Amino acid sequence: MEATETFERKEMKTLIECIDVITKRGYKTSFLGLNDNKIKGEREKPYSPYEVKITNFYRFEGDSDPGDSSILYVIETNDGDKGYLTNAYGPYADTKVSTFIDSVEEIEKNATNRKPSFWRKVKNVFS
């Protein structure tokens, strides 16, 4: 395991810590889900699911409240914008974001961060 991997695992235990790490990597745009199965960032340009790829994602579980569970998607657009999209996990999920994510064809997961049981759970979300 590389030193940066060890650092990231220690520093990426919460949603805020993870956003801080990926922002330092250049993923600075905070995307929002729109009603027409698109997302947009600060540029106000809407992106369709076929115009983005999800390069990684991270799931966070609340210690005591299932309502605190969330997922962070790391996104790259076809015109070079890099950022992230967050959503609650489970019944509190934003349907606009869930519908968009379900439509994205390019979804990757960094294998060094993946745990097999987690992957099966998340993979089922996209099936």
Beta strands, then each sheet from edge to edge (+ up, - down):
strand 1: 29-30
strand 2: 32-33
strand 3: 39-40
strand 4: 46-47
strand 5: 52-60
strand 6: 70-77
strand 7: 82-88
sheet 1: 1+ 7+ 6- 5+
sheet 2: 2+ 3- 4+
end
